[in-house]
Amino acid sequence: MAPATSTSPLSRLLLSLPKPNPQPPLCAQAPSADSGAGASSKSLVLRRREAAAAVLSAALISRVVPAAAASDECALEATPSGLAFCDRVVGTGAEAVKGQLIKAHYRGMLEDGTVFDSSYGRGRPLTIMVGVGEVIKGWDLCIAGGEGIPPMRVGGKRSLRLPPELAYGEKGAGCRGWEPTSCVIPPNSTLLFDVEYVGRASS
């Protein structure tokens, strides 16, 4: 992908790394049989209260963190190039072919979760010629395939993590000055992407 400019919105794609699931509450252990009757009774009451609190906490967490979140997890598969990818949805249409003009939706974010660009936000997919160096190398590999990565099929959705060498490298992108903090994508950034292959575009 070419570096982002004021006329080129294509700087980003999003790979939502799965958020870790909350740890299950620790189970209360039954009091030992050889403890005193009074101490055992008090301990049992205390442990029952702790167990009840743990159950209540788990119930509250289940409301805050939807159970569906676990199904969103997608284990990334690393490749020799440093790109890591995961197919959330394997498309059923035709495979992307190098040199094709295609349409793709995408969302991108930095490792800290900052979304820096999204075609979804603009309401229309991006049209690019894939596999010929028109976009950053990580995009070409993601969609057209190569280096052990299968090409995407129409309707497919893929998450990926790009090392700086396959993204914008030492220069970053969207910079408005000499300071790295002035860049939309800072130098040496690892980028996270979600890509949806919409289909072939008419020329």
Beta strands, then each sheet from edge to edge (+ up, - down):
strand 1: 77-78
strand 2: 84-89
strand 3: 101-110
strand 4: 115-118
strand 5: 126-129
strand 6: 157-162
strand 7: 191-200
sheet 1: 1+ 2- 6+ 7- 3+ 4-
sheet 2: 1+ 2- 6+ 7- 3+ 5-
end
